[in-house]
Amino acid sequence: MAIRVLIVDDSATARAVLRDILESDSSIEVVAAASDAYDARDKIVELKPDVVCLDVEMPRMDGITFLKKLMHHMPLPVVMVSSLTQSGAKTTLEALEAGAVDFVPKLHSHIYDSKDEMKDELIAKIKAASKVKVFKKELKQQMYANTTSLAETTNKILAIGASTGGTEALKQLLIGLPRNAPGTIIVQHMPANFTEPFAQRLNSICAMEVREAKNGDSITPGVVLIAPGDYHMVVRRSGARYYVEIGSGEKVSGHRPSVDVLFNSVAKIAGANAIGVILTGMGSDGAKGLLSMRNAGARTIGQDEASSIVYGMPKIAHDIGAVERQVALSKVANAILSFI
């Protein structure tokens, strides 16, 4: 049965481009297109689509407000389409926090110029979204950081990889860690301009300091470094000091930054002095790298199927024997602390 998609965008050109992209795949059917949130609401009630493809900027009611209402009253998998600007990145992060499954960036100011580049990604994410379990979200939520501390600081390294669904998974994990948790390095699949505002949002709610990584940053207790979008991040060592190196290069496992690149470097440089965590995500990036970490003596954790938005990366890691302990997202922080 085809995946039934509703496109919501105020631009007639954008609606046409998105329809052309999605209908090029025989497993997807565009059941309708809506020009604003009110039109979309009526068509959702009438047509009951499997997935909504939603623009951020719309008249009468913006995409974020509509998404929050939708996830509260009639939860559906939603894939956002947004610009690569700083403001677009911040709005997209709000959308992911509000319940969107994933997003596809517009690589150019005019969507028609992005058509070929975004085609494969949009189709893949619509397909993944159709399999996602979505839940009702309250219109107002407040998160509290963990203010407890470990009895002692530690020089272990915590390496985390995530993709689809990872922005919210990382938030839940990190607010469960104390202010002097191990130095943490993260690869979350994101384009350029998205990782800095993402780090800033996490920094505002976490006990640890969270920032976008810069070349040469030290890995120290109480600090979280997030790989910048479109750049690989690896671990290096100078004496007793661990630090990160940021660089470009070819995509690995289909991604830049790549979780495999990070995990393989951690296995080589830190060995048994590391903990590896693989969270929700589409594809297989990170599975082989996590196996390398485990073979090097690191402790490893994988998110379980029930709590994953997309049980892809953690499933493959589990299937190849890379995961020592598989737990629900709500228990990942405690699993990490039990390894320290």
Order of alpha helices (4+ residues) and beta strands (2+ residues): beta-alpha-beta-alpha-beta-alpha-beta-alpha-beta-alpha-beta-alpha-beta-alpha-beta-beta-beta-beta-alpha-beta-alpha-beta-alpha-beta-alpha
